[in-house]
Amino acid sequence: MGKLFLIAINRPEKRNCVNLEIAQMLTDAFEQFERDDTAAVAILHGKGGNFCAGMDLAEVASFKDASEAETYVNSMTPLKRPMGPSHMRFTKPTIAAISGYAVAGGLELALLCDLRVVEETAVMGIFNRRFGVPLIDGGTVRLSKLIGLSRALDLILTGRAVNAEEALQFGLANRIVACGTALGQAINLGNSIAKFPQECLKADRRSTFYSTYDSESLSDALEYEMNHSKNIISIESVKGATKFVEGVGRHGKFNIDHQQRQN
C-alpha cells in the first residue's frame, strides 16, 4: 500500500488471540517489512473490531500435564516468544491501530510499536494478571519507559482496564480517534511520516531508542547521536536546506512537495 506495510491479526472469532501459528506469522510479517526497502512504515491492526486480546489461553490450557507445559516453556527463546515479534527491534517506524481490546499480550504488541492510534471505545490493560500469566513479551520493559514506573506498576499490579482517555493522559495512546476509524487514521499518520526524508528520520529514531534503552550515560547518548547522525547532513540536509532557502516550507508549512511543484 504505497510506502506503508499493513499487518493484520485475523482471528476475529477469538478476539485476535495469538496462538503459536499466529505468533510465527506475525514474526514473518515484520521480518518481511524490515527487508522491504519500499516500505517506510508498518501498521499493525486487528480484524473484526479488536486489536488483540493476548495469548490464546485455550492453547495453554490444552496441555495435558506438567511435561507438556515444560516442553512449551523450553521452546521459548529470546528470539521465539509467545506473541511472536516482541523481541524485534525495528529500523523503521511502526504504528498500532487499536480498536476494541488491546489487553495482556495484545497490549505488549501495541507497546512494540512506536505509536498507538486508539479508538475512543478501546480498552487496554494487563488482564493476564487475573490468571497468573506473566508478561514475557516486553510488557515489563517497554511500559515503564513509555509512561513511567509508577503508572506502569499501577497497571501491572492491578490488571485494571484503561480507557482511551486515560491512555492518552498516560502517554500510552498517541491519538484518540472515533470508533471504527483507527486503521484509516493510522494510515493517514503513516503516510505523513513516510513523506519525510527517511534517512534523517530513521537516524533520529535510532538515536532516540538508543538513549532510552541502551546508553550508559548522557555523554554516551550524546556521542551516539552525533556519530550516527552527522553523515545525514551530506545525504539529505543540504538538499532540504536548499529547498528552504528557495522558499519551500516557510512558516511551518508541511506540504513542501506540493509547494515545490507549484514553484
N, C-alpha and C positions, 0 to 999 in steps of 0.2 A: 504494500500500500504506500507507494511513493517511497519516502525515506523512513517510514515507520514500519515496525515489525510487530505484528499483533500476535499475542499468545493467549489462547483461551483454555480454561479448565472446563471440560464438558461432561460433567456428571450431575446434571440438574436434579435427578431423582434422589441423589444423596447430598444435596446442597453443596455439591462440588467437593466433597471429602476426597482426600488424596490417599489412594492405595499404592502398593509398590509399583504397579504398572504405570499409573498416572505420574508418580514421582519420577520415574525414569523418562517418561515422555516430556515432562517439564524440563528436566536437565538437558535432554537432547535439543529441545527447542531453544533454550537460552544459549547453548553452545553454538547452535546454528546462527543465532543472532550475532554472537561475538565474531564469527567467521565471515559474516556477510558485510562486505565493505560498502554496500549500497544502503545499509540500514543504519540510521543515525540514532534512533530512539526506539526502545521496546516498550510495549504497553501490555501489561498482564491484566486479564479480566476473567470473570466467571460467566458462564452461560446460565440462563434461566432465572435470573433475579437474585442470585447470591454470588459473592466473590469466592469464598471458600470457608467451609465450616471445620477445617482442620484435618487431622489424620483420620482415616477410616477405622474407627474403633471396632467395627464388626470384624475387620481383618485381625486385629489384635485379640479379640475375644474368641476367635476361632481356634486359637492354639489349644491343643488337647491336653497338654501337660507342660511342666516346667522346662523339659528338654526342648520342646518346640519353641517356647519363648526364648530360651537361651540361644538357640540357633539363630533366631531373628535378631537378637541383640548383637550377637557376634558378627552378623553380616554388616552391621553398621561400621562405617569408617569415616574419617574426616571428609572424604570425597563421596560418600554414599550415605545420605541421611533420609529420614522418613518422608520429608516433604519435597525431596528432590534437590533443587538447585541452591539450597540455603547456604552452602559452603562457598558459592561462587563470588568472585569479585570482578565486576564488570568494568570494561574500559569506556563504556558509553552510557548515556542516561537511560534510566528505566522509570516507568510510571505505572502505578497500580490504579486501576479504575474500579472503585469499590461500591458495590451495591449489596443490599441485604446483609448477610452475616459475613464478617471477616474476623473469625474467632479462633482461638487456640493456634494450631499450626497455620491456619489461614491468616491470622494476624502476623505470624512470623514471615510468611511470604510477602505480605504487604510491607513489612519493615525492611525486607530485602531490597525493595525498590527505592529510588531516590525521592520520588514524590508520590503523594497519595491524593487522588481526586475522589471525594467521598460524597455519596448521595445523602440527602438530608434525613432519610429514613434508615440509614445503615446502622448496624450495631457492631461494635468491636469489643474485644475482651479476651482475657485468658481463661476461657471456660473450662479448659482441661484441668484447672485447679480442683474441680469437684471430684475428679475420677482418678487422681494420683498419676496423671500422665505428665512427665516433665517437659520442660522447654529445652529441646536439644537441636533446634533449627535456627538458632541465633537470637531467640527472644530475650534471653537474659543479657546478651551482649549489646544488641542494637537498641533496645527500647530505652535504656538509661541514657545512651548517647543522644537520643532524639529528644527526650522530654525531661531528663534529669533523674537523679537517683530516687528522690522522694516520691515523685509521681509514678515512676516505674514500679517501685515497691508497692505502692497503693494498688496498682492493677495486678501485679504478680501475686501478691499475698492474699488479696481478697477474691480475685477472679471475677470481679463485678463487671457489669456491662457499661460501655461507654457510648454515648450517642454522638452524633456528628458534631454538634455544637461544642461539647466538651472536648472532643478530639481536636477540634480546631484551636480551642483555647490552650490546650496542652502542647500543640505543635505536632500532634500525631497526624492530623489532616492538614493538607496544604490548601485545599479548596473544598468548599461545600457547594454542591450543585443540586438541582431539582431531581426528584425521583425519576429514574429511567433515562437520565442523561449522562451518567458518569463516563461511559465509553466515548460518547461523542465529544464531551468536554475534554477528556484525556487526549483524544486525537487532535483537537484544536491546540491544546497545550504542547503536545509533541511536535506538531507542525511548526509552531512558533519557535521552539527550541532548535529544530532541525534547520531553520533558516540562517542561524548564526554561523560565523566562521568556526568550523568544527575543531580544528587543531587547537585553537586557543581555548575553546570551551572545554575540551577534554583535558587539557593541561591544568586549567583552573579546578576542574572537578577532581582530578587525580591528586592535586596538592591539598585540596580540602579534606579528602578522605585520609591522606597520609597524616595530616596534622591532627585529625580526630582519633585515629586508631593506631598509628604506627610510630609517631615521632617520640623521641626520648626527651625532648626539651623544646622550649620556644626557639632557641638558637638552631636546633636541628631542623625544626619545621620551616623556619625562615630560609635556611640554607637550601633545603629541598625545593622550596618554592622557586628560588632564584635559579638553581641549577637545572630544573626541569621545565622552566618556562621561558627563559631568556631567548632560546632559539626561535620562539614563535614570532619575535619581532621581525626577523627577516622572512619568515614564511607567510605571515598574514597581516602583521601590524602595519607595515609600510603601505601595503595596498589599502588597508582600511583608513589609515591616516590621510592618504591621498584623496579618498572619497570625501572625507570630512572637509578637507581644505577646499575641495571643489563645490562645497555647499550641500552635500548629501548628509541627511541625518541631523541637521541642525535643530535646536530647541527640543531635543529629546525624542525626536520622531524615530519610530522603529521600522517604518515601511521604506527602508533605504533602497531595496532593489527596485521598487516601484518608482521612487524618486529618480533613481539613476536612469531608468528607461525614459522617463519624461524629459530629463535633461539631455 
